[in-house]
Amino acid sequence: MPALARTPRPPYFAVVFTSIRSADDSDGYAAMADRMVELAAQQPGFLGVESARGEDGLGITVSYWSSLESIRDWRANAEHQVAQARGRSEWYEQFALRVCRVERDYDFDAAAECQLT
C-alpha cells in the first residue's frame, strides 16, 4: 500500500509537477524517476513526495520542501538537470510546475480512527 508523505507542521512548500507523458515510452523513464526520488531524498530540506499517474498518461507528483532555497538547490542539482533535459526531449508532451506555500494541512487515517473506538 502506498504511503502519504509525512510533513511537518506548516508552513512548508510544495512543488506540484503535473505532466502528460509522450506516446513514445522511451527506455529509462521508470529508472530515472526512481533515481530522482532517491536523489531528492538526499537533498537538504526535502520532506517527502507523493506521485500518481493515470492510464491516460496524466501524472501528478508533489514534492515537499522546507524552504524556497531548498527547492532552488534541487532544481540546480546536476543529475536532476540531466533528467529535466531528457524529460523535455523524450518523456513529456506537456508539463506544468507550480510552487506553493502550504499554510494549513489536515489528515485522516481510517486505521487510526478504528483504534480510537
Protein Blocks (a to p, Z undefined) as FASTA:
>chain_A
ZZdddddddddddddddddddfblcehklmmmmmmmmmmmmpghiabdcddddfkopacd
ddddfbfklmmmmmmpmklmmmmmmmmmmmpmbdcddddddfbdcdddfklmmmmZZ
